[in-house]
Amino acid sequence: MIATQANAAGGCPVAHGGAHHGYEPFDQKNPFPAYAELRREEPVMFDERVGYWVVTRYDDVKAVFDDWETFSSENAQAPVRQRGAAAKRIMEEGGFTAYSGLSARRPPEHTRIRRVAQKAFTPRRYRALEPSIRAHVVSRIEQMLARPERSGDFLMDLAYDVPTVTILTLIGADTAKVDLFKKWSDSRAAMTWGDLSDEEQIPHAHNLVDYWQECLRLVSEAHETERDSLVGDLVRAQRDGDEISDHEIASVVYSLLFAGHETTTTLISNAMRVLLSHPDQWRRLVEDPSRIGPAIDEVLRYSGSIVAWRRKALKDTEVGGVAIPEGAELLLVMGSANRDDVRFSDGESFDIDRENAREHLSFGFGIHYCLGNMLAKLQAKIALEEIVRLMPDVRLQEGSDIGFRENLSFRVPLEVPVTWKEAA
């Protein structure tokens, strides 16, 4: 398949002798120097290791996102590595039929489902959640401050729990099952965007079966009880005549129970990791918390939760002057586009006062722009507001060398170890 794509594009796309400019698809430790070299030397590069055309410049990434008629989202949730026979059997026998809620669907199906789903993502729901989010954040911070050793990990002590409880509350799931939903989400990330052997896939396949069955159960429960939840809203919309099936509602839930907390956990973690790595800018937030909103957009630009997303060409076309054949798959590297100097002056620098930080592509662009972006930013804003208020002297533990999970699309820190001088 890869050779066919290469020939169709008019010659071998790896004529650079197999070099990839330092780019390693699954290595998220520090991909930015490789991104910069790709933007300079080969902004549209075919990577035979994964079978994708890697697109790294801002204008090209944005243009592909915006042209859904040429570049389909149908591969956005497809496993990067094919599922082995054992994993396939487990999932088939377990009745796993989950499909993307929205991100991998195309119009008119995408348009129809998104129109219904948007009714559940209302300012009313966000306002109703805000007091409980803030109370939860304060509680977690106070637990950290009570430790005599005055050290902790923002990822596990705060960011792990808060967004998960928030999305479970929104959906109407059991908030006592945070660890279970996190386990299922880890399996979804590994099975979809990871690089697993057939043997490594087996436990994750079992987890995905359990995950999907829980989504189906939540929809069934919503039909039987009148609960004030997002699932309840979707079921009521169905009853009122909106065209959405139970399977489609369950698929929306399947997506939200992952995307609704994993990326926000990473956003909060990356916000603290990056801000504390720039002590002068952290101090400016402490002195003036009104800067927090713009700072979050700069974090999303500089170190977004999702660094790459996928599309498929539906016809012969071009990207950045490079011929792309019909059927080719593209990896849109937003993590690179967001640092493109053509769009962002001195893009490799972190600056909470950057005027155009909101032009980042971390939530995508076009018809698939992230539906939950406001909730993610709200939670990050609340977290930062309470951290600057309650622990302004927090700092990264000296000598920290933070690792990142290996993944094609998600840049997830493994920890954010911190210390503080005094409890407020």
Secondary structure, DSSP 8 states (H G I E B T S, - for coil): -HHHHHHHTSS-TTTTTT--TT--TT--SS-HHHHHHHHHH-SEEEETTTTEEEE-SHHHHHHHHH-TTTEE-TTTTS-SS---HHHHHHHHHTT-----SSTT--TTHHHHHHHHHHTTS-HHHHHHHHHHHHHHHHHHHHHHHT-TT-EEEHIIIIITTHHHHHHHHHHT--GGGHHHHHHHHHHHHHHHHS---HHHHHHHHHHHHHHHHHHHHHHHHHHHS---SHHHHHHHHHHTT----HHHHHHHHHHHHHHHHHHHHHHHHHHHHHHHTSHHHHHHHHH-GGGHHHHHHHHHHHS-SB--EEEEESSSEEETTEEE-TT-EEEE-HHHHTT-TTTSTTTTS--TT-TTGGG--TT--GGG--TTHHHHHHHHHHHHHHHHHH-TT-EE-TT----B---SSB--BS--EEE-S---
